[in-house]
Amino acid sequence: MLSKELVAKSVEELAPLIKNKEISPVELTKAVIEQAEATQDKINSYMAIYKEEAMEEARKAEEEISNGIYRGMYHGIPMAVKDNIYMKDKVTTMSSKIHKDFVSDYDATVITKMKEAGIIFTGKLSMHEYAWGITNNNPHYGAVRNPWNLDKIPGGSSGGSGAAVAADATVATLGTDTAGSIRIPSSANGIVGLKQTFGRVSKYGVYPLAWTLDHVGPMTKTVKDAAGLLQVIAGFDSNDPTTVDVPVDNYLEQISGDVKGLVIGVNEEYFFNRVDSGIEKLVRAGIQKLVEQGAKVKEVKIPTLQYAEWAELVTSLSEASTIHHSDMLKRPEDFGNDIRMLFELGELPSAVDYLQAQQVRRQLKQDFQKAFEEVDILVAPTLPVLPNDIGDDFADLNGEKVDLIDNIIRFMGPLNLTGLPALSVPCGIDQGLPVGMQFIGPAFKEGRILNAGYAFEQTNPMQGKRPSLLETV
């Protein structure tokens, strides 16, 4: 099989080929690393490529599989991870200057679980500095570029992760999400991204941005790939007191593609307010495709959403600035200008502001809970605007120039505040750029949104379109 064909495949396609020894992890890993190297000067998605070690791990995986030891869907799959996830004896930079030489002496829990699943690590992926931004225009390591249009941002903070999956430079990856950092780049790069329920996946060994908002989750080519990767990383961890000890479902088994009778909630006032018309058209058409498969639509009210942006901002600013407080005092000039300003801003909210934000958060959770008594899932656009040009602070919303950050995190933050699971699935192309549709579910009901996302994915919303970069590499 040609390496171009090989790297374009999803995990759900590759796994049976590896299991049946039709392709070897060595051949696949070599092809993925070659693709990573071939695309690096164009999209700049990797911070480091672990060529020798990856090939060594691939040989080990091949040997195990040929001896009849097959560990499951992700055994022998090569992938890179976001550079804020610790790997023992490896540099983890957070794409920052301050941590450029930081080496962890232990593996993050998600890395330990991935190693047990037989995953091969090809390297670390670029991110917005300290995960505190949505453009991935990094002052220390250069901008990451969107494979669909190299002038555009890939979204952030997991921009390297989104771009690498879209460019076939990794088969799948993990990102982190504090105010949309998995879902934003997933939407912008035309891939699947899952922010699972808060407490479902351990954050031990993942450098924090804001303790009570951070999530670690899959970024993949298909919904089934995301379900399989969540299966690998989910579960209680005594090292992370925020994990919740509830049984891990078999996510792949919950994906039947049957949405007959599923009640889809639509919240017009917030999640369809001020959305670029091309995006709105695609998302509403996507909902219609589910209705054609037997789903029903019901409008729901979530009144506290009007205060969600404020509460998310106060919470994230306060927590992030606490984490970086001493470095801000000692070496402020070593931060990029954009995030230094945010850390300065984060010193301003008072304890009263922070605690009021937590009251809004509590009320918001209750509002969502009430909505889920009437509907099974909610569906919304992932982003209200398309990715803009690198270096531009404004996005285009129906011909009007609007603040990029405010708009791009509008539909993200409420799900970090509530900790509810949210899945972004590609729903089509507008002006040559991918658009994402967001599936939101009740706590710990990842299987439900994955199944709805899969049912939608089966309608072929992308119609086989691939990033323009892939035609030249």
WOLINUR-V272323 format. One record per residue. N is the residue number from 1. RES is the residue in three letters. BURIAL is b if it has 24 or more other ideal C-beta (glycine too) atoms within 12 Angstrom, else e. Layout:
n=[N/N]
res=[RES/RES]
burial=[BURIAL/BURIAL]
This chain:
n=[1/2/3/4/5/6/7/8/9/10/11/12/13/14/15/16/17/18/19/20/21/22/23/24/25/26/27/28/29/30/31/32/33/34/35/36/37/38/39/40/41/42/43/44/45/46/47/48/49/50/51/52/53/54/55/56/57/58/59/60/61/62/63/64/65/66/67/68/69/70/71/72/73/74/75/76/77/78/79/80/81/82/83/84/85/86/87/88/89/90/91/92/93/94/95/96/97/98/99/100/101/102/103/104/105/106/107/108/109/110/111/112/113/114/115/116/117/118/119/120/121/122/123/124/125/126/127/128/129/130/131/132/133/134/135/136/137/138/139/140/141/142/143/144/145/146/147/148/149/150/151/152/153/154/155/156/157/158/159/160/161/162/163/164/165/166/167/168/169/170/171/172/173/174/175/176/177/178/179/180/181/182/183/184/185/186/187/188/189/190/191/192/193/194/195/196/197/198/199/200/201/202/203/204/205/206/207/208/209/210/211/212/213/214/215/216/217/218/219/220/221/222/223/224/225/226/227/228/229/230/231/232/233/234/235/236/237/238/239/240/241/242/243/244/245/246/247/248/249/250/251/252/253/254/255/256/257/258/259/260/261/262/263/264/265/266/267/268/269/270/271/272/273/274/275/276/277/278/279/280/281/282/283/284/285/286/287/288/289/290/291/292/293/294/295/296/297/298/299/300/301/302/303/304/305/306/307/308/309/310/311/312/313/314/315/316/317/318/319/320/321/322/323/324/325/326/327/328/329/330/331/332/333/334/335/336/337/338/339/340/341/342/343/344/345/346/347/348/349/350/351/352/353/354/355/356/357/358/359/360/361/362/363/364/365/366/367/368/369/370/371/372/373/374/375/376/377/378/379/380/381/382/383/384/385/386/387/388/389/390/391/392/393/394/395/396/397/398/399/400/401/402/403/404/405/406/407/408/409/410/411/412/413/414/415/416/417/418/419/420/421/422/423/424/425/426/427/428/429/430/431/432/433/434/435/436/437/438/439/440/441/442/443/444/445/446/447/448/449/450/451/452/453/454/455/456/457/458/459/460/461/462/463/464/465/466/467/468/469/470/471/472/473]
res=[MET/LEU/SER/LYS/GLU/LEU/VAL/ALA/LYS/SER/VAL/GLU/GLU/LEU/ALA/PRO/LEU/ILE/LYS/ASN/LYS/GLU/ILE/SER/PRO/VAL/GLU/LEU/THR/LYS/ALA/VAL/ILE/GLU/GLN/ALA/GLU/ALA/THR/GLN/ASP/LYS/ILE/ASN/SER/TYR/MET/ALA/ILE/TYR/LYS/GLU/GLU/ALA/MET/GLU/GLU/ALA/ARG/LYS/ALA/GLU/GLU/GLU/ILE/SER/ASN/GLY/ILE/TYR/ARG/GLY/MET/TYR/HIS/GLY/ILE/PRO/MET/ALA/VAL/LYS/ASP/ASN/ILE/TYR/MET/LYS/ASP/LYS/VAL/THR/THR/MET/SER/SER/LYS/ILE/HIS/LYS/ASP/PHE/VAL/SER/ASP/TYR/ASP/ALA/THR/VAL/ILE/THR/LYS/MET/LYS/GLU/ALA/GLY/ILE/ILE/PHE/THR/GLY/LYS/LEU/SER/MET/HIS/GLU/TYR/ALA/TRP/GLY/ILE/THR/ASN/ASN/ASN/PRO/HIS/TYR/GLY/ALA/VAL/ARG/ASN/PRO/TRP/ASN/LEU/ASP/LYS/ILE/PRO/GLY/GLY/SER/SER/GLY/GLY/SER/GLY/ALA/ALA/VAL/ALA/ALA/ASP/ALA/THR/VAL/ALA/THR/LEU/GLY/THR/ASP/THR/ALA/GLY/SER/ILE/ARG/ILE/PRO/SER/SER/ALA/ASN/GLY/ILE/VAL/GLY/LEU/LYS/GLN/THR/PHE/GLY/ARG/VAL/SER/LYS/TYR/GLY/VAL/TYR/PRO/LEU/ALA/TRP/THR/LEU/ASP/HIS/VAL/GLY/PRO/MET/THR/LYS/THR/VAL/LYS/ASP/ALA/ALA/GLY/LEU/LEU/GLN/VAL/ILE/ALA/GLY/PHE/ASP/SER/ASN/ASP/PRO/THR/THR/VAL/ASP/VAL/PRO/VAL/ASP/ASN/TYR/LEU/GLU/GLN/ILE/SER/GLY/ASP/VAL/LYS/GLY/LEU/VAL/ILE/GLY/VAL/ASN/GLU/GLU/TYR/PHE/PHE/ASN/ARG/VAL/ASP/SER/GLY/ILE/GLU/LYS/LEU/VAL/ARG/ALA/GLY/ILE/GLN/LYS/LEU/VAL/GLU/GLN/GLY/ALA/LYS/VAL/LYS/GLU/VAL/LYS/ILE/PRO/THR/LEU/GLN/TYR/ALA/GLU/TRP/ALA/GLU/LEU/VAL/THR/SER/LEU/SER/GLU/ALA/SER/THR/ILE/HIS/HIS/SER/ASP/MET/LEU/LYS/ARG/PRO/GLU/ASP/PHE/GLY/ASN/ASP/ILE/ARG/MET/LEU/PHE/GLU/LEU/GLY/GLU/LEU/PRO/SER/ALA/VAL/ASP/TYR/LEU/GLN/ALA/GLN/GLN/VAL/ARG/ARG/GLN/LEU/LYS/GLN/ASP/PHE/GLN/LYS/ALA/PHE/GLU/GLU/VAL/ASP/ILE/LEU/VAL/ALA/PRO/THR/LEU/PRO/VAL/LEU/PRO/ASN/ASP/ILE/GLY/ASP/ASP/PHE/ALA/ASP/LEU/ASN/GLY/GLU/LYS/VAL/ASP/LEU/ILE/ASP/ASN/ILE/ILE/ARG/PHE/MET/GLY/PRO/LEU/ASN/LEU/THR/GLY/LEU/PRO/ALA/LEU/SER/VAL/PRO/CYS/GLY/ILE/ASP/GLN/GLY/LEU/PRO/VAL/GLY/MET/GLN/PHE/ILE/GLY/PRO/ALA/PHE/LYS/GLU/GLY/ARG/ILE/LEU/ASN/ALA/GLY/TYR/ALA/PHE/GLU/GLN/THR/ASN/PRO/MET/GLN/GLY/LYS/ARG/PRO/SER/LEU/LEU/GLU/THR/VAL]
burial=[e/e/e/e/e/b/b/b/b/b/b/b/b/b/b/e/b/b/b/e/e/e/b/b/b/b/b/b/b/b/b/b/b/b/b/b/b/b/b/b/e/b/b/b/b/b/b/b/b/b/b/e/b/b/b/e/b/b/e/b/b/b/e/b/b/e/e/e/e/e/b/b/b/b/b/b/b/b/b/b/b/b/b/b/b/b/b/e/e/b/e/b/b/b/b/b/b/b/b/e/e/e/e/b/e/e/b/b/b/b/b/b/b/b/b/e/b/b/b/b/b/b/b/b/b/b/b/b/b/b/b/b/b/b/b/b/b/b/b/b/b/b/b/b/b/b/b/b/b/b/e/b/b/b/b/b/b/b/b/b/b/b/b/b/b/b/b/b/b/b/b/b/b/b/b/b/b/b/b/b/b/b/b/b/b/b/b/b/b/b/b/b/b/b/b/b/b/b/b/b/b/b/b/b/b/b/b/b/b/b/e/b/b/b/b/b/b/b/b/b/b/b/b/b/b/b/b/b/b/b/b/b/b/b/b/e/b/e/e/b/e/b/b/e/e/e/e/b/b/e/b/b/e/b/b/e/e/e/b/e/e/b/b/b/b/b/b/e/e/b/b/b/e/b/b/b/e/b/b/b/e/b/b/b/b/b/b/e/b/b/b/e/b/e/b/e/b/b/e/b/e/b/e/b/b/e/b/b/b/b/b/b/b/b/b/b/b/b/b/b/b/b/b/b/e/e/b/b/e/e/e/e/e/e/b/b/e/b/b/b/e/b/b/e/e/b/e/e/b/e/e/e/e/b/e/e/b/b/e/b/b/e/b/b/b/e/b/b/e/e/b/b/e/b/b/b/b/b/b/b/b/b/b/b/b/b/b/b/e/b/e/e/e/e/b/b/b/e/e/e/e/b/e/b/b/b/b/b/b/b/b/b/b/b/b/b/b/b/b/b/b/b/b/b/b/b/b/b/b/b/e/e/b/b/b/b/b/b/b/b/b/b/b/b/b/b/b/b/b/b/b/b/b/b/b/b/b/b/b/e/b/b/e/e/e/b/b/b/b/b/e/e/b]
